[in-house]
């Protein structure tokens, strides 16, 4: 397991209750899931910025033929 840090966080009770209801998990797992979603969102934004700027050297027809 990766290194961990123990932190204290003040959260609105309603927000935590809604988040836990959504995950069906405890406080730690819910907070971890939220942080993972924030990190994934940023990565997704960065990838979206590259749209149309990345050139692929592979031929799509050749790739599809490889499936058969």
C-alpha positions as CSV (number, residue, x, y, z in Angstrom):
1,X,0.0,0.0,0.0
2,X,1.2,3.5,-0.7
3,X,2.2,5.9,2.0
4,X,-0.7,7.5,3.9
5,X,-1.2,10.8,5.8
6,X,-3.6,11.2,8.6
7,X,-5.4,14.6,8.3
8,X,-8.2,16.4,9.9
9,X,-10.9,17.9,7.7
10,X,-13.9,20.0,8.6
11,X,-16.8,19.1,6.3
12,X,-20.5,20.1,6.2
13,X,-22.5,17.3,7.7
14,X,-25.0,17.3,4.9
15,X,-22.3,17.0,2.2
16,X,-20.6,14.1,4.0
17,X,-24.0,12.4,4.5
18,X,-24.9,12.7,0.8
19,X,-21.5,11.6,-0.3
20,X,-21.6,8.5,2.0
21,X,-25.1,7.7,0.7
22,X,-23.7,7.8,-2.8
23,X,-20.7,5.6,-2.1
24,X,-22.3,3.3,0.5
25,X,-18.9,3.4,2.3
26,X,-17.5,4.9,5.4
27,X,-15.9,8.3,5.8
28,X,-12.4,7.4,4.8
29,X,-13.4,5.4,1.7
30,X,-15.8,8.3,0.7
31,X,-13.1,11.0,1.0
32,X,-10.6,8.8,-0.9
33,X,-13.2,8.3,-3.7
34,X,-13.8,12.0,-3.9
35,X,-10.1,12.8,-4.1
36,X,-9.7,10.1,-6.8
37,X,-12.5,11.7,-8.8
38,X,-10.9,15.2,-8.5
39,X,-7.6,13.8,-9.8
40,X,-9.2,11.9,-12.6
41,X,-11.2,15.0,-13.6
42,X,-8.0,17.0,-14.0
43,X,-6.4,14.3,-16.1
44,X,-9.4,14.2,-18.3
45,X,-9.4,18.0,-18.7
46,X,-5.7,17.8,-19.8
47,X,-6.5,15.0,-22.3
48,X,-9.4,17.0,-23.7
49,X,-7.1,20.0,-24.3
50,X,-5.1,17.7,-26.7
51,X,-8.1,17.0,-28.9
52,X,-7.0,17.2,-32.5
53,X,-3.4,17.9,-31.7
54,X,-2.1,14.4,-31.5
55,X,-1.1,12.6,-34.7
56,X,-1.2,8.8,-34.7
57,X,1.2,6.9,-36.9
58,X,-1.0,3.8,-37.0
59,X,-3.4,3.1,-39.9
60,X,-7.0,2.6,-38.6
61,X,-7.8,0.0,-41.3
62,X,-4.6,-1.9,-40.5
63,X,-5.6,-1.9,-36.8
64,X,-9.1,-3.2,-37.6
65,X,-7.7,-6.0,-39.8
66,X,-5.5,-7.1,-36.9
67,X,-8.7,-7.8,-34.9
68,X,-9.8,-10.6,-37.3
